[in-house]
């Protein structure tokens, strides 16, 4: 039997259980919180966990326009060059 508020496709980071994960409201920044009914722990479900901070991204873009290659920027900041090119495209400027 499934509960109405059961979250599908979520996994508990503590016990790896995919079932009995329920929504437990949101935290202050609007991130979905979940509760694991198995180990009775709360955790935040954050789809954007690996998001790179805006200022780092800006720095990377600036470095690119300062004359570094996309690959060079990637090496300096530790991203893939595809990432760097993506941001540059999104920044709306043409190299
Ligand atoms: Zn759990």
PDB file of the backbone (N, CA, C, O) and the ligand in Angstrom, with CONECT records:
HET     ZN  A 101       1
ATOM      1  N   UNK A   1       0.830  -1.210   0.000  1.00  0.00           N
ATOM      2  CA  UNK A   1       0.000   0.000   0.000  1.00  0.00           C
ATOM      3  C   UNK A   1       0.862   1.257   0.000  1.00  0.00           C
ATOM      4  O   UNK A   1       1.847   1.353   0.732  1.00  0.00           O
ATOM      5  N   UNK A   2       0.481   2.194  -0.814  1.00  0.00           N
ATOM      6  CA  UNK A   2       1.284   3.417  -0.909  1.00  0.00           C
ATOM      7  C   UNK A   2       0.601   4.572  -0.209  1.00  0.00           C
ATOM      8  O   UNK A   2      -0.606   4.781  -0.325  1.00  0.00           O
ATOM      9  N   UNK A   3       1.398   5.300   0.506  1.00  0.00           N
ATOM     10  CA  UNK A   3       0.865   6.518   1.118  1.00  0.00           C
ATOM     11  C   UNK A   3       0.805   7.625   0.086  1.00  0.00           C
ATOM     12  O   UNK A   3       1.585   7.661  -0.865  1.00  0.00           O
ATOM     13  N   UNK A   4      -0.137   8.526   0.294  1.00  0.00           N
ATOM     14  CA  UNK A   4      -0.357   9.597  -0.671  1.00  0.00           C
ATOM     15  C   UNK A   4       0.870  10.496  -0.816  1.00  0.00           C
ATOM     16  O   UNK A   4       1.194  10.968  -1.906  1.00  0.00           O
ATOM     17  N   UNK A   5       1.529  10.712   0.297  1.00  0.00           N
ATOM     18  CA  UNK A   5       2.656  11.654   0.233  1.00  0.00           C
ATOM     19  C   UNK A   5       4.003  10.959   0.110  1.00  0.00           C
ATOM     20  O   UNK A   5       5.047  11.556   0.373  1.00  0.00           O
ATOM     21  N   UNK A   6       3.972   9.733  -0.279  1.00  0.00           N
ATOM     22  CA  UNK A   6       5.241   9.035  -0.452  1.00  0.00           C
ATOM     23  C   UNK A   6       5.993   9.605  -1.651  1.00  0.00           C
ATOM     24  O   UNK A   6       5.400   9.934  -2.678  1.00  0.00           O
ATOM     25  N   UNK A   7       7.265   9.712  -1.503  1.00  0.00           N
ATOM     26  CA  UNK A   7       8.078  10.288  -2.561  1.00  0.00           C
ATOM     27  C   UNK A   7       8.639   9.164  -3.413  1.00  0.00           C
ATOM     28  O   UNK A   7       9.261   8.233  -2.902  1.00  0.00           O
ATOM     29  N   UNK A   8       8.422   9.256  -4.683  1.00  0.00           N
ATOM     30  CA  UNK A   8       8.966   8.212  -5.537  1.00  0.00           C
ATOM     31  C   UNK A   8      10.309   8.640  -6.103  1.00  0.00           C
ATOM     32  O   UNK A   8      10.540   9.820  -6.370  1.00  0.00           O
ATOM     33  N   UNK A   9      11.165   7.695  -6.277  1.00  0.00           N
ATOM     34  CA  UNK A   9      12.462   7.980  -6.868  1.00  0.00           C
ATOM     35  C   UNK A   9      13.450   8.618  -5.914  1.00  0.00           C
ATOM     36  O   UNK A   9      14.502   9.091  -6.345  1.00  0.00           O
ATOM     37  N   UNK A  10      13.139   8.642  -4.635  1.00  0.00           N
ATOM     38  CA  UNK A  10      14.071   9.194  -3.649  1.00  0.00           C
ATOM     39  C   UNK A  10      14.761   8.052  -2.936  1.00  0.00           C
ATOM     40  O   UNK A  10      14.201   6.975  -2.730  1.00  0.00           O
ATOM     41  N   UNK A  11      15.974   8.326  -2.575  1.00  0.00           N
ATOM     42  CA  UNK A  11      16.696   7.325  -1.815  1.00  0.00           C
ATOM     43  C   UNK A  11      17.208   7.956  -0.538  1.00  0.00           C
ATOM     44  O   UNK A  11      17.704   9.083  -0.548  1.00  0.00           O
ATOM     45  N   UNK A  12      17.091   7.245   0.536  1.00  0.00           N
ATOM     46  CA  UNK A  12      17.624   7.741   1.792  1.00  0.00           C
ATOM     47  C   UNK A  12      19.146   7.700   1.741  1.00  0.00           C
ATOM     48  O   UNK A  12      19.726   6.657   1.442  1.00  0.00           O
ATOM     49  N   UNK A  13      19.795   8.817   2.027  1.00  0.00           N
ATOM     50  CA  UNK A  13      21.263   8.836   1.975  1.00  0.00           C
ATOM     51  C   UNK A  13      21.900   8.050   3.124  1.00  0.00           C
ATOM     52  O   UNK A  13      23.093   7.751   3.099  1.00  0.00           O
ATOM     53  N   UNK A  14      21.090   7.725   4.122  1.00  0.00           N
ATOM     54  CA  UNK A  14      21.635   7.017   5.286  1.00  0.00           C
ATOM     55  C   UNK A  14      21.561   5.508   5.116  1.00  0.00           C
ATOM     56  O   UNK A  14      22.536   4.793   5.346  1.00  0.00           O
ATOM     57  N   UNK A  15      20.379   5.034   4.705  1.00  0.00           N
ATOM     58  CA  UNK A  15      20.223   3.583   4.617  1.00  0.00           C
ATOM     59  C   UNK A  15      19.975   3.110   3.182  1.00  0.00           C
ATOM     60  O   UNK A  15      19.825   1.914   2.933  1.00  0.00           O
ATOM     61  N   UNK A  16      19.932   4.067   2.236  1.00  0.00           N
ATOM     62  CA  UNK A  16      19.748   3.721   0.832  1.00  0.00           C
ATOM     63  C   UNK A  16      18.393   3.136   0.490  1.00  0.00           C
ATOM     64  O   UNK A  16      18.197   2.586  -0.594  1.00  0.00           O
ATOM     65  N   UNK A  17      17.465   3.256   1.414  1.00  0.00           N
ATOM     66  CA  UNK A  17      16.130   2.727   1.196  1.00  0.00           C
ATOM     67  C   UNK A  17      15.391   3.629   0.202  1.00  0.00           C
ATOM     68  O   UNK A  17      15.401   4.853   0.335  1.00  0.00           O
ATOM     69  N   UNK A  18      14.756   3.012  -0.787  1.00  0.00           N
ATOM     70  CA  UNK A  18      14.037   3.817  -1.769  1.00  0.00           C
ATOM     71  C   UNK A  18      12.547   3.892  -1.450  1.00  0.00           C
ATOM     72  O   UNK A  18      11.825   4.724  -1.999  1.00  0.00           O
ATOM     73  N   UNK A  19      12.107   3.030  -0.573  1.00  0.00           N
ATOM     74  CA  UNK A  19      10.698   3.053  -0.208  1.00  0.00           C
ATOM     75  C   UNK A  19      10.515   3.729   1.137  1.00  0.00           C
ATOM     76  O   UNK A  19      11.464   3.924   1.895  1.00  0.00           O
ATOM     77  N   UNK A  20       9.272   4.079   1.409  1.00  0.00           N
ATOM     78  CA  UNK A  20       8.948   4.749   2.667  1.00  0.00           C
ATOM     79  C   UNK A  20       9.677   6.073   2.853  1.00  0.00           C
ATOM     80  O   UNK A  20      10.036   6.457   3.966  1.00  0.00           O
ATOM     81  N   UNK A  21       9.882   6.748   1.752  1.00  0.00           N
ATOM     82  CA  UNK A  21      10.443   8.095   1.824  1.00  0.00           C
ATOM     83  C   UNK A  21       9.288   9.080   1.661  1.00  0.00           C
ATOM     84  O   UNK A  21       8.594   9.081   0.644  1.00  0.00           O
ATOM     85  N   UNK A  22       9.101   9.892   2.649  1.00  0.00           N
ATOM     86  CA  UNK A  22       7.981  10.831   2.564  1.00  0.00           C
ATOM     87  C   UNK A  22       8.466  12.273   2.578  1.00  0.00           C
ATOM     88  O   UNK A  22       9.525  12.599   3.115  1.00  0.00           O
ATOM     89  N   UNK A  23       7.662  13.108   1.975  1.00  0.00           N
ATOM     90  CA  UNK A  23       7.978  14.536   1.987  1.00  0.00           C
ATOM     91  C   UNK A  23       7.767  15.083   3.390  1.00  0.00           C
ATOM     92  O   UNK A  23       6.811  14.724   4.077  1.00  0.00           O
ATOM     93  N   UNK A  24       8.658  15.940   3.792  1.00  0.00           N
ATOM     94  CA  UNK A  24       8.547  16.520   5.127  1.00  0.00           C
ATOM     95  C   UNK A  24       8.713  18.024   5.065  1.00  0.00           C
ATOM     96  O   UNK A  24       9.454  18.620   5.847  1.00  0.00           O
ATOM     97  N   UNK A  25       8.014  18.623   4.125  1.00  0.00           N
ATOM     98  CA  UNK A  25       8.064  20.076   4.012  1.00  0.00           C
ATOM     99  C   UNK A  25       9.349  20.552   3.358  1.00  0.00           C
ATOM    100  O   UNK A  25      10.087  19.788   2.737  1.00  0.00           O
ATOM    101  N   UNK A  26       9.580  21.829   3.520  1.00  0.00           N
ATOM    102  CA  UNK A  26      10.763  22.417   2.896  1.00  0.00           C
ATOM    103  C   UNK A  26      11.557  23.192   3.926  1.00  0.00           C
ATOM    104  O   UNK A  26      11.011  23.678   4.917  1.00  0.00           O
ATOM    105  N   UNK A  27      12.827  23.299   3.685  1.00  0.00           N
ATOM    106  CA  UNK A  27      13.635  24.113   4.589  1.00  0.00           C
ATOM    107  C   UNK A  27      13.592  25.576   4.155  1.00  0.00           C
ATOM    108  O   UNK A  27      12.888  25.928   3.208  1.00  0.00           O
ATOM    109  N   UNK A  28      14.340  26.416   4.842  1.00  0.00           N
ATOM    110  CA  UNK A  28      14.229  27.852   4.622  1.00  0.00           C
ATOM    111  C   UNK A  28      14.565  28.271   3.201  1.00  0.00           C
ATOM    112  O   UNK A  28      13.995  29.231   2.681  1.00  0.00           O
ATOM    113  N   UNK A  29      15.471  27.568   2.582  1.00  0.00           N
ATOM    114  CA  UNK A  29      15.851  27.968   1.229  1.00  0.00           C
ATOM    115  C   UNK A  29      14.972  27.304   0.174  1.00  0.00           C
ATOM    116  O   UNK A  29      15.232  27.416  -1.024  1.00  0.00           O
ATOM    117  N   UNK A  30      13.936  26.616   0.629  1.00  0.00           N
ATOM    118  CA  UNK A  30      12.985  26.036  -0.317  1.00  0.00           C
ATOM    119  C   UNK A  30      13.376  24.677  -0.843  1.00  0.00           C
ATOM    120  O   UNK A  30      12.788  24.178  -1.802  1.00  0.00           O
ATOM    121  N   UNK A  31      14.365  24.079  -0.217  1.00  0.00           N
ATOM    122  CA  UNK A  31      14.765  22.739  -0.637  1.00  0.00           C
ATOM    123  C   UNK A  31      13.813  21.710  -0.044  1.00  0.00           C
ATOM    124  O   UNK A  31      13.417  21.796   1.119  1.00  0.00           O
ATOM    125  N   UNK A  32      13.465  20.756  -0.854  1.00  0.00           N
ATOM    126  CA  UNK A  32      12.558  19.714  -0.399  1.00  0.00           C
ATOM    127  C   UNK A  32      13.195  18.868   0.692  1.00  0.00           C
ATOM    128  O   UNK A  32      14.307  18.363   0.535  1.00  0.00           O
ATOM    129  N   UNK A  33      12.484  18.722   1.787  1.00  0.00           N
ATOM    130  CA  UNK A  33      12.980  17.845   2.829  1.00  0.00           C
ATOM    131  C   UNK A  33      12.229  16.535   2.773  1.00  0.00           C
ATOM    132  O   UNK A  33      11.038  16.498   2.466  1.00  0.00           O
ATOM    133  N   UNK A  34      12.932  15.466   3.072  1.00  0.00           N
ATOM    134  CA  UNK A  34      12.314  14.152   3.083  1.00  0.00           C
ATOM    135  C   UNK A  34      12.578  13.472   4.414  1.00  0.00           C
ATOM    136  O   UNK A  34      13.514  13.799   5.143  1.00  0.00           O
ATOM    137  N   UNK A  35      11.723  12.528   4.690  1.00  0.00           N
ATOM    138  CA  UNK A  35      11.868  11.770   5.921  1.00  0.00           C
ATOM    139  C   UNK A  35      11.901  10.300   5.578  1.00  0.00           C
ATOM    140  O   UNK A  35      11.069   9.809   4.815  1.00  0.00           O
ATOM    141  N   UNK A  36      12.865   9.602   6.144  1.00  0.00           N
ATOM    142  CA  UNK A  36      12.963   8.169   5.905  1.00  0.00           C
ATOM    143  C   UNK A  36      12.255   7.437   7.031  1.00  0.00           C
ATOM    144  O   UNK A  36      12.612   7.565   8.202  1.00  0.00           O
ATOM    145  N   UNK A  37      11.253   6.674   6.657  1.00  0.00           N
ATOM    146  CA  UNK A  37      10.483   5.941   7.660  1.00  0.00           C
ATOM    147  C   UNK A  37      11.231   4.729   8.184  1.00  0.00           C
ATOM    148  O   UNK A  37      10.840   4.129   9.185  1.00  0.00           O
ATOM    149  N   UNK A  38      12.293   4.379   7.510  1.00  0.00           N
ATOM    150  CA  UNK A  38      13.022   3.194   7.930  1.00  0.00           C
ATOM    151  C   UNK A  38      14.018   3.520   9.039  1.00  0.00           C
ATOM    152  O   UNK A  38      14.021   2.885  10.093  1.00  0.00           O
ATOM    153  N   UNK A  39      14.859   4.514   8.788  1.00  0.00           N
ATOM    154  CA  UNK A  39      15.836   4.860   9.818  1.00  0.00           C
ATOM    155  C   UNK A  39      15.450   6.113  10.586  1.00  0.00           C
ATOM    156  O   UNK A  39      16.198   6.595  11.436  1.00  0.00           O
ATOM    157  N   UNK A  40      14.253   6.639  10.268  1.00  0.00           N
ATOM    158  CA  UNK A  40      13.700   7.783  11.007  1.00  0.00           C
ATOM    159  C   UNK A  40      14.614   8.993  10.987  1.00  0.00           C
ATOM    160  O   UNK A  40      14.862   9.626  12.013  1.00  0.00           O
ATOM    161  N   UNK A  41      15.105   9.297   9.807  1.00  0.00           N
ATOM    162  CA  UNK A  41      15.962  10.468   9.699  1.00  0.00           C
ATOM    163  C   UNK A  41      15.424  11.412   8.641  1.00  0.00           C
ATOM    164  O   UNK A  41      14.817  11.009   7.650  1.00  0.00           O
ATOM    165  N   UNK A  42      15.674  12.685   8.897  1.00  0.00           N
ATOM    166  CA  UNK A  42      15.338  13.688   7.908  1.00  0.00           C
ATOM    167  C   UNK A  42      16.547  13.959   7.031  1.00  0.00           C
ATOM    168  O   UNK A  42      17.688  13.913   7.490  1.00  0.00           O
ATOM    169  N   UNK A  43      16.289  14.232   5.806  1.00  0.00           N
ATOM    170  CA  UNK A  43      17.368  14.663   4.922  1.00  0.00           C
ATOM    171  C   UNK A  43      16.775  15.590   3.881  1.00  0.00           C
ATOM    172  O   UNK A  43      15.571  15.565   3.624  1.00  0.00           O
ATOM    173  N   UNK A  44      17.614  16.393   3.296  1.00  0.00           N
ATOM    174  CA  UNK A  44      17.114  17.289   2.262  1.00  0.00           C
ATOM    175  C   UNK A  44      17.340  16.655   0.913  1.00  0.00           C
ATOM    176  O   UNK A  44      18.397  16.094   0.626  1.00  0.00           O
ATOM    177  N   UNK A  45      16.332  16.759   0.111  1.00  0.00           N
ATOM    178  CA  UNK A  45      16.481  16.280  -1.241  1.00  0.00           C
ATOM    179  C   UNK A  45      16.852  17.479  -2.101  1.00  0.00           C
ATOM    180  O   UNK A  45      16.013  18.334  -2.383  1.00  0.00           O
ATOM    181  N   UNK A  46      18.075  17.536  -2.504  1.00  0.00           N
ATOM    182  CA  UNK A  46      18.551  18.683  -3.264  1.00  0.00           C
ATOM    183  C   UNK A  46      19.025  18.253  -4.634  1.00  0.00           C
ATOM    184  O   UNK A  46      20.109  17.686  -4.774  1.00  0.00           O
ATOM    185  N   UNK A  47      18.217  18.520  -5.642  1.00  0.00           N
ATOM    186  CA  UNK A  47      18.627  18.133  -6.988  1.00  0.00           C
ATOM    187  C   UNK A  47      19.830  18.931  -7.479  1.00  0.00           C
ATOM    188  O   UNK A  47      20.529  18.518  -8.404  1.00  0.00           O
ATOM    189  N   UNK A  48      20.063  20.089  -6.841  1.00  0.00           N
ATOM    190  CA  UNK A  48      21.144  20.954  -7.317  1.00  0.00           C
ATOM    191  C   UNK A  48      22.388  20.847  -6.434  1.00  0.00           C
ATOM    192  O   UNK A  48      23.083  21.839  -6.217  1.00  0.00           O
ATOM    193  N   UNK A  49      22.661  19.682  -5.940  1.00  0.00           N
ATOM    194  CA  UNK A  49      23.747  19.554  -4.973  1.00  0.00           C
ATOM    195  C   UNK A  49      25.104  19.959  -5.532  1.00  0.00           C
ATOM    196  O   UNK A  49      25.937  20.523  -4.823  1.00  0.00           O
ATOM    197  N   UNK A  50      25.314  19.667  -6.807  1.00  0.00           N
ATOM    198  CA  UNK A  50      26.652  19.916  -7.353  1.00  0.00           C
ATOM    199  C   UNK A  50      26.716  21.218  -8.141  1.00  0.00           C
ATOM    200  O   UNK A  50      27.621  21.441  -8.945  1.00  0.00           O
ATOM    201  N   UNK A  51      25.746  22.054  -7.890  1.00  0.00           N
ATOM    202  CA  UNK A  51      25.717  23.360  -8.550  1.00  0.00           C
ATOM    203  C   UNK A  51      26.933  24.186  -8.139  1.00  0.00           C
ATOM    204  O   UNK A  51      27.307  24.224  -6.967  1.00  0.00           O
ATOM    205  N   UNK A  52      27.533  24.836  -9.108  1.00  0.00           N
ATOM    206  CA  UNK A  52      28.702  25.659  -8.811  1.00  0.00           C
ATOM    207  C   UNK A  52      28.246  27.079  -8.500  1.00  0.00           C
ATOM    208  O   UNK A  52      27.419  27.635  -9.223  1.00  0.00           O
ATOM    209  N   UNK A  53      28.772  27.667  -7.439  1.00  0.00           N
ATOM    210  CA  UNK A  53      28.334  29.004  -7.041  1.00  0.00           C
ATOM    211  C   UNK A  53      28.495  30.028  -8.153  1.00  0.00           C
ATOM    212  O   UNK A  53      29.429  29.981  -8.954  1.00  0.00           O
ATOM    213  N   UNK A  54      27.542  30.958  -8.166  1.00  0.00           N
ATOM    214  CA  UNK A  54      27.494  31.994  -9.199  1.00  0.00           C
ATOM    215  C   UNK A  54      28.834  32.731  -9.350  1.00  0.00           C
ATOM    216  O   UNK A  54      29.308  32.947 -10.465  1.00  0.00           O
ATOM    217  N   UNK A  55      29.433  33.110  -8.219  1.00  0.00           N
ATOM    218  CA  UNK A  55      30.643  33.938  -8.315  1.00  0.00           C
ATOM    219  C   UNK A  55      31.816  33.163  -8.921  1.00  0.00           C
ATOM    220  O   UNK A  55      32.661  33.733  -9.612  1.00  0.00           O
ATOM    221  N   UNK A  56      31.853  31.873  -8.655  1.00  0.00           N
ATOM    222  CA  UNK A  56      32.913  31.052  -9.251  1.00  0.00           C
ATOM    223  C   UNK A  56      32.719  30.981 -10.760  1.00  0.00           C
ATOM    224  O   UNK A  56      33.663  31.065 -11.546  1.00  0.00           O
ATOM    225  N   UNK A  57      31.463  30.824 -11.125  1.00  0.00           N
ATOM    226  CA  UNK A  57      31.139  30.749 -12.540  1.00  0.00           C
ATOM    227  C   UNK A  57      31.533  32.048 -13.252  1.00  0.00           C
ATOM    228  O   UNK A  57      32.102  32.042 -14.343  1.00  0.00           O
ATOM    229  N   UNK A  58      31.204  33.163 -12.583  1.00  0.00           N
ATOM    230  CA  UNK A  58      31.542  34.456 -13.161  1.00  0.00           C
ATOM    231  C   UNK A  58      33.047  34.611 -13.312  1.00  0.00           C
ATOM    232  O   UNK A  58      33.541  35.108 -14.324  1.00  0.00           O
ATOM    233  N   UNK A  59      33.753  34.180 -12.299  1.00  0.00           N
ATOM    234  CA  UNK A  59      35.212  34.247 -12.347  1.00  0.00           C
ATOM    235  C   UNK A  59      35.749  33.434 -13.513  1.00  0.00           C
ATOM    236  O   UNK A  59      36.660  33.863 -14.221  1.00  0.00           O
ATOM    237  N   UNK A  60      35.181  32.275 -13.698  1.00  0.00           N
ATOM    238  CA  UNK A  60      35.611  31.412 -14.784  1.00  0.00           C
ATOM    239  C   UNK A  60      35.371  32.089 -16.126  1.00  0.00           C
ATOM    240  O   UNK A  60      36.217  32.046 -17.018  1.00  0.00           O
ATOM    241  N   UNK A  61      34.197  32.719 -16.256  1.00  0.00           N
ATOM    242  CA  UNK A  61      33.866  33.407 -17.508  1.00  0.00           C
ATOM    243  C   UNK A  61      34.826  34.572 -17.735  1.00  0.00           C
ATOM    244  O   UNK A  61      35.311  34.794 -18.844  1.00  0.00           O
ATOM    245  N   UNK A  62      35.089  35.314 -16.652  1.00  0.00           N
ATOM    246  CA  UNK A  62      36.027  36.442 -16.756  1.00  0.00           C
ATOM    247  C   UNK A  62      37.398  35.963 -17.182  1.00  0.00           C
ATOM    248  O   UNK A  62      38.046  36.568 -18.036  1.00  0.00           O
ATOM    249  N   UNK A  63      37.827  34.881 -16.585  1.00  0.00           N
ATOM    250  CA  UNK A  63      39.142  34.337 -16.927  1.00  0.00           C
ATOM    251  C   UNK A  63      39.186  33.959 -18.401  1.00  0.00           C
ATOM    252  O   UNK A  63      40.191  34.143 -19.087  1.00  0.00           O
ATOM    253  N   UNK A  64      38.069  33.428 -18.857  1.00  0.00           N
ATOM    254  CA  UNK A  64      37.990  33.058 -20.274  1.00  0.00           C
ATOM    255  C   UNK A  64      38.144  34.284 -21.161  1.00  0.00           C
ATOM    256  O   UNK A  64      38.891  34.266 -22.139  1.00  0.00           O
ATOM    257  N   UNK A  65      37.429  35.349 -20.809  1.00  0.00           N
ATOM    258  CA  UNK A  65      37.501  36.563 -21.623  1.00  0.00           C
ATOM    259  C   UNK A  65      38.826  37.290 -21.461  1.00  0.00           C
ATOM    260  O   UNK A  65      39.204  38.114 -22.292  1.00  0.00           O
ATOM    261  N   UNK A  66      39.525  36.970 -20.375  1.00  0.00           N
ATOM    262  CA  UNK A  66      40.849  37.557 -20.177  1.00  0.00           C
ATOM    263  C   UNK A  66      41.884  36.887 -21.065  1.00  0.00           C
ATOM    264  O   UNK A  66      43.038  37.311 -21.117  1.00  0.00           O
ATOM    265  N   UNK A  67      41.473  35.856 -21.752  1.00  0.00           N
ATOM    266  CA  UNK A  67      42.374  35.275 -22.731  1.00  0.00           C
ATOM    267  C   UNK A  67      42.695  33.804 -22.549  1.00  0.00           C
ATOM    268  O   UNK A  67      43.401  33.216 -23.369  1.00  0.00           O
ATOM    269  N   UNK A  68      42.185  33.204 -21.485  1.00  0.00           N
ATOM    270  CA  UNK A  68      42.435  31.781 -21.301  1.00  0.00           C
ATOM    271  C   UNK A  68      41.513  30.984 -22.233  1.00  0.00           C
ATOM    272  O   UNK A  68      40.430  31.445 -22.590  1.00  0.00           O
ATOM    273  N   UNK A  69      41.942  29.824 -22.609  1.00  0.00           N
ATOM    274  CA  UNK A  69      41.065  28.983 -23.421  1.00  0.00           C
ATOM    275  C   UNK A  69      40.054  28.299 -22.517  1.00  0.00           C
ATOM    276  O   UNK A  69      40.235  28.231 -21.301  1.00  0.00           O
ATOM    277  N   UNK A  70      39.000  27.800 -23.117  1.00  0.00           N
ATOM    278  CA  UNK A  70      38.008  27.079 -22.329  1.00  0.00           C
ATOM    279  C   UNK A  70      38.629  25.948 -21.549  1.00  0.00           C
ATOM    280  O   UNK A  70      38.269  25.677 -20.403  1.00  0.00           O
ATOM    281  N   UNK A  71      39.570  25.297 -22.197  1.00  0.00           N
ATOM    282  CA  UNK A  71      40.235  24.182 -21.534  1.00  0.00           C
ATOM    283  C   UNK A  71      41.111  24.677 -20.390  1.00  0.00           C
ATOM    284  O   UNK A  71      41.180  24.067 -19.323  1.00  0.00           O
ATOM    285  N   UNK A  72      41.787  25.818 -20.648  1.00  0.00           N
ATOM    286  CA  UNK A  72      42.624  26.414 -19.609  1.00  0.00           C
ATOM    287  C   UNK A  72      41.805  26.795 -18.396  1.00  0.00           C
ATOM    288  O   UNK A  72      42.200  26.532 -17.260  1.00  0.00           O
ATOM    289  N   UNK A  73      40.650  27.424 -18.642  1.00  0.00           N
ATOM    290  CA  UNK A  73      39.769  27.817 -17.547  1.00  0.00           C
ATOM    291  C   UNK A  73      39.332  26.583 -16.767  1.00  0.00           C
ATOM    292  O   UNK A  73      39.329  26.575 -15.536  1.00  0.00           O
ATOM    293  N   UNK A  74      38.969  25.557 -17.498  1.00  0.00           N
ATOM    294  CA  UNK A  74      38.557  24.317 -16.852  1.00  0.00           C
ATOM    295  C   UNK A  74      39.646  23.771 -15.949  1.00  0.00           C
ATOM    296  O   UNK A  74      39.384  23.273 -14.855  1.00  0.00           O
ATOM    297  N   UNK A  75      40.875  23.877 -16.433  1.00  0.00           N
ATOM    298  CA  UNK A  75      41.998  23.366 -15.642  1.00  0.00           C
ATOM    299  C   UNK A  75      42.217  24.209 -14.387  1.00  0.00           C
ATOM    300  O   UNK A  75      42.467  23.681 -13.304  1.00  0.00           O
ATOM    301  N   UNK A  76      42.118  25.532 -14.555  1.00  0.00           N
ATOM    302  CA  UNK A  76      42.346  26.426 -13.416  1.00  0.00           C
ATOM    303  C   UNK A  76      41.303  26.172 -12.339  1.00  0.00           C
ATOM    304  O   UNK A  76      41.631  26.077 -11.156  1.00  0.00           O
ATOM    305  N   UNK A  77      40.047  26.063 -12.753  1.00  0.00           N
ATOM    306  CA  UNK A  77      38.971  25.968 -11.768  1.00  0.00           C
ATOM    307  C   UNK A  77      38.541  24.534 -11.464  1.00  0.00           C
ATOM    308  O   UNK A  77      37.769  24.286 -10.538  1.00  0.00           O
ATOM    309  N   UNK A  78      39.040  23.625 -12.237  1.00  0.00           N
ATOM    310  CA  UNK A  78      38.706  22.235 -11.994  1.00  0.00           C
ATOM    311  C   UNK A  78      37.367  21.790 -12.551  1.00  0.00           C
ATOM    312  O   UNK A  78      36.738  20.878 -12.013  1.00  0.00           O
ATOM    313  N   UNK A  79      36.922  22.438 -13.640  1.00  0.00           N
ATOM    314  CA  UNK A  79      35.702  21.994 -14.307  1.00  0.00           C
ATOM    315  C   UNK A  79      36.071  21.362 -15.635  1.00  0.00           C
ATOM    316  O   UNK A  79      37.211  21.436 -16.093  1.00  0.00           O
ATOM    317  N   UNK A  80      35.085  20.747 -16.230  1.00  0.00           N
ATOM    318  CA  UNK A  80      35.308  20.290 -17.585  1.00  0.00           C
ATOM    319  C   UNK A  80      35.138  21.480 -18.517  1.00  0.00           C
ATOM    320  O   UNK A  80      34.430  22.434 -18.196  1.00  0.00           O
ATOM    321  N   UNK A  81      35.785  21.418 -19.661  1.00  0.00           N
ATOM    322  CA  UNK A  81      35.692  22.567 -20.567  1.00  0.00           C
ATOM    323  C   UNK A  81      34.279  22.700 -21.128  1.00  0.00           C
ATOM    324  O   UNK A  81      33.860  23.792 -21.511  1.00  0.00           O
ATOM    325  N   UNK A  82      33.548  21.593 -21.176  1.00  0.00           N
ATOM    326  CA  UNK A  82      32.151  21.661 -21.631  1.00  0.00           C
ATOM    327  C   UNK A  82      31.334  22.548 -20.692  1.00  0.00           C
ATOM    328  O   UNK A  82      30.498  23.338 -21.131  1.00  0.00           O
ATOM    329  N   UNK A  83      31.591  22.401 -19.408  1.00  0.00           N
ATOM    330  CA  UNK A  83      30.960  23.258 -18.414  1.00  0.00           C
ATOM    331  C   UNK A  83      31.220  24.719 -18.711  1.00  0.00           C
ATOM    332  O   UNK A  83      30.304  25.539 -18.761  1.00  0.00           O
ATOM    333  N   UNK A  84      32.487  25.022 -18.906  1.00  0.00           N
ATOM    334  CA  UNK A  84      32.907  26.399 -19.130  1.00  0.00           C
ATOM    335  C   UNK A  84      32.221  26.959 -20.371  1.00  0.00           C
ATOM    336  O   UNK A  84      31.686  28.067 -20.339  1.00  0.00           O
ATOM    337  N   UNK A  85      32.234  26.207 -21.447  1.00  0.00           N
ATOM    338  CA  UNK A  85      31.617  26.674 -22.686  1.00  0.00           C
ATOM    339  C   UNK A  85      30.114  26.883 -22.504  1.00  0.00           C
ATOM    340  O   UNK A  85      29.529  27.807 -23.069  1.00  0.00           O
ATOM    341  N   UNK A  86      29.510  26.019 -21.714  1.00  0.00           N
ATOM    342  CA  UNK A  86      28.085  26.151 -21.419  1.00  0.00           C
ATOM    343  C   UNK A  86      27.761  27.482 -20.769  1.00  0.00           C
ATOM    344  O   UNK A  86      26.820  28.172 -21.164  1.00  0.00           O
ATOM    345  N   UNK A  87      28.554  27.833 -19.767  1.00  0.00           N
ATOM    346  CA  UNK A  87      28.312  29.081 -19.044  1.00  0.00           C
ATOM    347  C   UNK A  87      28.534  30.276 -19.942  1.00  0.00           C
ATOM    348  O   UNK A  87      27.798  31.261 -19.889  1.00  0.00           O
ATOM    349  N   UNK A  88      29.568  30.173 -20.773  1.00  0.00           N
ATOM    350  CA  UNK A  88      29.877  31.281 -21.663  1.00  0.00           C
ATOM    351  C   UNK A  88      28.706  31.494 -22.617  1.00  0.00           C
ATOM    352  O   UNK A  88      28.317  32.627 -22.899  1.00  0.00           O
ATOM    353  N   UNK A  89      28.167  30.416 -23.095  1.00  0.00           N
ATOM    354  CA  UNK A  89      27.019  30.516 -23.980  1.00  0.00           C
ATOM    355  C   UNK A  89      25.841  31.153 -23.241  1.00  0.00           C
ATOM    356  O   UNK A  89      25.140  32.012 -23.776  1.00  0.00           O
ATOM    357  N   UNK A  90      25.646  30.711 -22.004  1.00  0.00           N
ATOM    358  CA  UNK A  90      24.540  31.224 -21.208  1.00  0.00           C
ATOM    359  C   UNK A  90      24.750  32.678 -20.798  1.00  0.00           C
ATOM    360  O   UNK A  90      23.785  33.412 -20.580  1.00  0.00           O
ATOM    361  N   UNK A  91      25.986  33.084 -20.695  1.00  0.00           N
ATOM    362  CA  UNK A  91      26.268  34.460 -20.279  1.00  0.00           C
ATOM    363  C   UNK A  91      25.880  35.451 -21.377  1.00  0.00           C
ATOM    364  O   UNK A  91      25.840  36.660 -21.151  1.00  0.00           O
ATOM    365  N   UNK A  92      25.602  34.932 -22.540  1.00  0.00           N
ATOM    366  CA  UNK A  92      25.048  35.766 -23.605  1.00  0.00           C
ATOM    367  C   UNK A  92      26.059  36.535 -24.428  1.00  0.00           C
ATOM    368  O   UNK A  92      25.690  37.269 -25.345  1.00  0.00           O
ATOM    369  N   UNK A  93      27.330  36.372 -24.107  1.00  0.00           N
ATOM    370  CA  UNK A  93      28.349  37.077 -24.888  1.00  0.00           C
ATOM    371  C   UNK A  93      28.949  36.113 -25.893  1.00  0.00           C
ATOM    372  O   UNK A  93      29.015  34.905 -25.666  1.00  0.00           O
ATOM    373  N   UNK A  94      29.373  36.662 -26.979  1.00  0.00           N
ATOM    374  CA  UNK A  94      30.049  35.828 -27.955  1.00  0.00           C
ATOM    375  C   UNK A  94      31.543  36.037 -27.854  1.00  0.00           C
ATOM    376  O   UNK A  94      32.015  37.172 -27.784  1.00  0.00           O
ATOM    377  N   UNK A  95      32.284  34.953 -27.845  1.00  0.00           N
ATOM    378  CA  UNK A  95      33.736  35.082 -27.718  1.00  0.00           C
ATOM    379  C   UNK A  95      34.307  35.839 -28.916  1.00  0.00           C
ATOM    380  O   UNK A  95      35.517  36.050 -28.993  1.00  0.00           O
TER     381      UNK A  95
HETATM  382 ZN    ZN A 101      16.898   5.727   5.851  1.00  0.00          ZN
END
